[in-house]
């Protein structure tokens, strides 16, 4: 069985930076997609994907805090 390794502060900070950048990219993508005339179904699918991705990032970020 694999032994869980504790991350050091620099590793956690690097991961935090990646998460923060990904969250910024999601917001930029949402702002870009909103004015586009996509079908409502496509907009719903894209927004659902972005919400799931956002929640996954937030969950991962909270695991780093433990």
C-alpha positions in Angstrom: 0.0 0.0 0.0 1.3 3.5 -0.8 2.2 5.7 2.1 0.7 9.1 2.1 3.4 11.8 1.7 3.0 15.2 3.4 3.5 18.1 1.0 5.9 20.8 2.1 4.8 24.5 2.1 6.4 25.2 -1.4 4.6 22.3 -3.0 1.3 23.4 -1.5 1.9 26.9 -2.6 2.7 25.8 -6.2 -0.5 23.8 -6.3 -2.5 26.7 -4.8 -1.1 28.9 -7.6 -2.2 26.4 -10.3 -5.6 26.3 -8.7 -6.0 30.1 -8.6 -4.9 30.4 -12.2 -7.4 27.7 -13.3 -10.2 29.5 -11.4 -9.2 32.8 -13.3 -9.3 30.9 -16.6 -12.8 29.5 -15.8 -14.1 33.0 -15.1 -12.5 34.4 -18.3 -14.0 31.5 -20.3 -17.4 32.2 -18.8 -17.2 35.9 -19.6 -16.1 35.0 -23.2 -18.8 32.5 -23.8 -21.7 34.5 -22.3 -22.1 36.9 -25.3 -21.7 34.2 -27.9 -24.9 33.1 -29.6 -24.7 29.4 -28.7 -27.8 27.3 -28.4 -29.3 27.2 -25.0 -28.5 23.5 -24.7 -24.8 24.1 -25.5 -24.6 27.0 -22.9 -26.2 24.8 -20.3 -23.7 22.0 -21.0 -20.7 24.3 -20.9 -21.9 26.0 -17.7 -22.4 22.6 -16.0 -18.9 21.5 -17.0 -17.4 24.7 -15.7 -19.3 24.4 -12.4 -18.2 20.9 -11.9 -14.6 21.9 -12.7 -14.8 24.8 -10.3 -16.2 22.6 -7.5 -13.5 20.1 -8.1 -10.8 22.8 -7.8 -12.4 24.1 -4.6 -12.5 20.5 -3.1 -8.9 19.9 -4.0 -7.9 23.3 -2.6 -9.7 22.4 0.7 -7.8 19.2 0.9 -4.6 21.1 0.8 -5.7 23.1 3.9 -6.0 20.0 6.0 
